[in-house]
Amino acid sequence: MDSPRGDGIEPGGTDRKEPFERTEVMALPVVAIVGRPNVGKSSLFNSLIGRRTSITEPTEGVTRDRVTAIAEFDDQYFELVDTGGHGVVDRDNLSEHVEGQILYAINQAHLILFVVDGREGLSPLDRKTAELLRKHSDIVQIIANKVDEPHMAADTGEFIRLGYGAPMTVSAVHGHGREEVREFIAEKVRGIAEEAPTQPVMKIAIVGKRNAGKSTFVNAIAGEPRVIVSEIPGTTRDSIDVRFEKDGRTLLAIDTAGVRKKNKLADDIEYYAYMRAMDSISRADVVLFLIDSTIPVGQVDKRLAGLIVELHKPCVLVVNKWDIAKDRAGTEEYGDYLTKILPQLDYAPVSFTSAETGRNIGSTLDLVTSLYKQAETRVGTGKLNAALEEALSQNTPPTKRGKKRPKFFYATQIATKPPTVVVFVNAASLVTDGYRRFLMNRFREALPFEEIPIRLIFRGRRASTRTPAGEHAIMESDEDSQEES
């Protein structure tokens, strides 16, 4: 069946629960960080990997999902896993889900870092966590965190009563003891995976407003309950990186926190989650923009669309929960609706999916691959200038506020991802916004960039400067370059 805008994918056919042939990512030893709430697990995670990945906040229960990062100490590679607090009373009644993620990490682990609070001392919840880990005692190392001064180490002896020996002492915030822990981990995982894991060839950010189905989509890709799925809005807080392989290539899916209006952010936790989502879009090669088909497109969706355009990111509009909404409208009708409500993304392909059932997940990932290839494409100067000449013959550039008419000299592509085209004119300020949009559309039609953003720069030069064939050494004017994306 033909789809809206000629690029949508309608659920149906054979693309069902197992949406693509999944191959295993190279197994790395897993080092899980476990402990009761607020002992500094996320701070230790960030300290060990050397960057802020997990959200750290004094509020209990900030971390819910398994946050992972691939690390390397002393030529030993492993996956470090941060978990939620064992025994947390979650404010959104997600305690059972958090505990499930903790158990998943424990059962996968080759080494468990059992973190306790060296400042507060032994607590009943520490004892409960110790019992949870008892059948894994041969791979447990107790870590007393928040030991900020050397004299505090003497007070950590009481943790021996938990049955895991004397604790190693660290201060995740100040870095004390960090190198000793790194050396310990490297020794414990030595020989399991000494080769560097394959770097992802493509990063895919999955974004959308709250409850659009992002976590369900990620779990469908991963083939496991990688992130918590709940009807409660705002369940995901951290940006969760999930490595997977498709067609023999390692890819990285980034699940992000659901975005809502800035003036409705409940607290610092939501603010940090929002900032992580924005950062995920920045570092992605392609964005999957999930839209909840059961409710109207709103201001949050429009703001996300604007950010995706501003950052020149290739994007697939993923109309999720289509199994519920398909009786209310056809794909063509809904595609027209998206074009009207999100005109800045009218070039983006549309995929109609149901993450819950797994339909069209594989086809959507095929679209992602296609967009990535388009973004990597470099067009020769001859073909580009033929497209420019054709556009100029179709529509003569207008004058701007009674000034001179812009004169176009030539165009050249200077970069990929995104494709970046410089158009040399006599004066960049003479090009109207409308003509920029016209040229953008003509380039998209004539060049292999039909479904992705193009970064178009107009650069002024002195009219007296000649442009020898095959040379691009053009003298620029003092005017600022102007861009359209």
Summary of the structure (lengths in Angstrom):
residues: 485
radius of gyration: 26.5
end to end distance: 31.2
largest distance: 85.2
contacts: 1601
relative contact order: 0.11
helix: 35%
strand: 21%
